[in-house]
Amino acid sequence: TYTAVAGDRLIVDTSGGAFTITLPASPSLGDEVRFLDATASFDTNNLTIEPGSEKIMAQTAGDEMVVDTNNAGFALVYQDSDFGWRLKYH
């Protein structure tokens, strides 16, 4: 597991097993964390993103995001407490 910080550009290798990343606990407007599937293995060994104390895409606080698409590359950008982290494609 890993706890991200604002500005992280994470090249994630899940070839050895599923992996969990927790988003920053106290984000500010515009904070961004980027993710890239380094080994085209997200479908076999998923990347789980824990939202910490905020939401992801306005879902219930605490609902995680599971990424299961090979070669995925995307960012999450923090908006506010209503919407939380928003998905941004590169």
Contact map, one row per residue, 1 for C-alpha under 8 A:
111000000000000000111100000000000000000000000000000000000000000000000000000000000000000000
111100000000000000011100000000000000000000000000000000000000000000000000000000000000000000
111110000000000000001111000000000000000000000000000000000000000000000000000000000000000000
011111010000000000001111000000001000000000000000000000000000000000000000000000000000000000
001111110000000000000011000000001000000000000000000000000000000000000000000000000000000000
000111110000000000000001001000111000000000000000000000000000000000000000000000000000000000
000011111000000000000000000000111100000000000000000000000000000000000000000000000000000000
000111111100000000000000000000011100000000000000000000000000000000000000000000000000000000
000000111110000000000000000000001111000000000000000000000000000000000000000000000000000000
000000011111000000000000000000001111000000000000000000000000000000000000000000000000000000
000000001111100000000000000000000011110000000000000000000000000000000000000000000000000000
000000000111110000000000000000000011111000000000000000000000000000000000000000000000000000
000000000011111100000000000000000000111010000000000000000000000000000000000000000000000000
000000000001111111100000000000000000111011001110000000000000000000000000000000000000000000
000000000000111111000000000000000000001110001000000000000000000000000000000000000000000000
000000000000111111000000000000000000000000001000000000000000000000000000000000000000000000
000000000000011111100000000000000000000000001100000000000000000000000000000000000000000000
000000000000011111110000000000000000000001001111000000000000000000000000000000000000000000
100000000000010011111000000000000000000000001111000000000000000000000000000000000000000000
110000000000000001111100000000000000000000000011110000000000000000000000000000000000000000
111100000000000000111110000000000000000000000011110000000000000000000000000000000000000000
111100000000000000011111000000000000000000000000111100000000000000000000000000000000000000
001110000000000000001111100000001000000000000000111100000000000000000000000000000000000000
001111000000000000000111111000000000000000000000001100000000000000000000000000000000000000
000000000000000000000011111000000000000000000000000111000000000000000000000000000000000000
000000000000000000000001111100000000000000000000000010000000000000000000000000000000000000
000001000000000000000001111110100000000000000000000000000000000000000000000001000000000000
000000000000000000000000011111100000000000000000000000000000000000000000000001110000000000
000000000000000000000000001111100000000000000000000000000000000000000000000001110000000000
000000000000000000000000000111110000000000000000000000000000000000000000000011100000000000
000001100000000000000000001111111000000000000000000000000000000000000000000011000000000000
000001110000000000000000000001111100000000000000000000000000000000000000001111000000000000
000111111100000000000010000000111110000000000000000000000000000000000000001110000000000000
000000111100000000000000000000011111000000000000000000000000000000000000111100000000000000
000000001111000000000000000000001111100000000000000000000000000000000001111000000000000000
000000001111000000000000000000000111110000000000000000000000000000000011110000000000000000
000000000011110000000000000000000011111111000000000000000000000000000111100000000000000000
000000000011110000000000000000000001111110000000000000000000000000000010000000000000000000
000000000001111000000000000000000000111110000000000000000000000000000010000000000000000000
000000000000001000000000000000000000111111100000000000000000000000000111000000000000000000
000000000000111000000000000000000000111111111100000000000000000000000110000000000000000000
000000000000010001000000000000000000100111111110000000000000000000111111000000000000000000
000000000000000000000000000000000000000111111100000000000000000000111100000000000000000000
000000000000000000000000000000000000000011111100000000000000000000010000000000000000000000
000000000000011111100000000000000000000011111110000000000000000000010000000000000000000000
000000000000010011100000000000000000000011111111000000000000000001110000000000000000000000
000000000000010001111000000000000000000001001111100000000000000001110000000000000000000000
000000000000000001111000000000000000000000000111110000000000000111100000000000000000000000
000000000000000000011110000000000000000000000011111000000000000111100000000000000000000000
000000000000000000011110000000000000000000000001111100000000011110000000000000000000000000
000000000000000000000111000000000000000000000000111111110000111110000000000000000000100000
000000000000000000000111100000000000000000000000011111100000010000000000000000000000000000
000000000000000000000000110000000000000000000000001111100000110000000000000000000000000000
000000000000000000000000100000000000000000000000001111110000110000000000000000001001100000
000000000000000000000000000000000000000000000000001111111111111000000000000000001111100000
000000000000000000000000000000000000000000000000001001111111101110000000000000000011110000
000000000000000000000000000000000000000000000000000000111110000000000000000000000011111000
000000000000000000000000000000000000000000000000000000111111100000000000000000000111100000
000000000000000000000000000000000000000000000000000000111111101000000000000000000010000000
000000000000000000000000000000000000000000000000000000110111111000000000000000000000000000
000000000000000000000000000000000000000000000000001011110111111000000000000000000000000000
000000000000000000000000000000000000000000000000011111100001111100000000000000000000000000
000000000000000000000000000000000000000000000000011000110011111110000000000000000000000000
000000000000000000000000000000000000000000000001111000010000011111000000000000000000000000
000000000000000000000000000000000000000000000001111000010000001111100000000000000000000000
000000000000000000000000000000000000000000000111100000000000000111110000000000000000000000
000000000000000000000000000000000000000001100111100000000000000011111001000000000000000000
000000000000000000000000000000000000000001111110000000000000000001111100000000000000000000
000000000000000000000000000000000000000001100000000000000000000000111111000000000000000000
000000000000000000000000000000000000100111100000000000000000000000011111000000000000000000
000000000000000000000000000000000001111111000000000000000000000000001111100000000000000000
000000000000000000000000000000000011100101000000000000000000000000101111110000000000000000
000000000000000000000000000000000111100000000000000000000000000000000011111000000000000011
000000000000000000000000000000000111000000000000000000000000000000000001111100000000001111
000000000000000000000000000000011110000000000000000000000000000000000000111110000000001111
000000000000000000000000000000011100000000000000000000000000000000000000011111000000111100
000000000000000000000000000001111000000000000000000000000000000000000000001111100000111100
000000000000000000000000001111110000000000000000000000000000000000000000000111110001110000
000000000000000000000000000111000000000000000000000000000000000000000000000011111011110000
000000000000000000000000000110000000000000000000000000000000000000000000000001111111100000
000000000000000000000000000000000000000000000000000001100000000000000000000000111111000000
000000000000000000000000000000000000000000000000000000100100000000000000000000011111000000
000000000000000000000000000000000000000000000000000000111110000000000000000000111111110000
000000000000000000000000000000000000000000000000000001111100000000000000000001111111110000
000000000000000000000000000000000000000000000000001001111100000000000000000111110011111000
000000000000000000000000000000000000000000000000000000011000000000000000000111100011111100
000000000000000000000000000000000000000000000000000000001000000000000000011110000000111110
000000000000000000000000000000000000000000000000000000000000000000000000011110000000011111
000000000000000000000000000000000000000000000000000000000000000000000000111000000000001111
000000000000000000000000000000000000000000000000000000000000000000000000111000000000000111
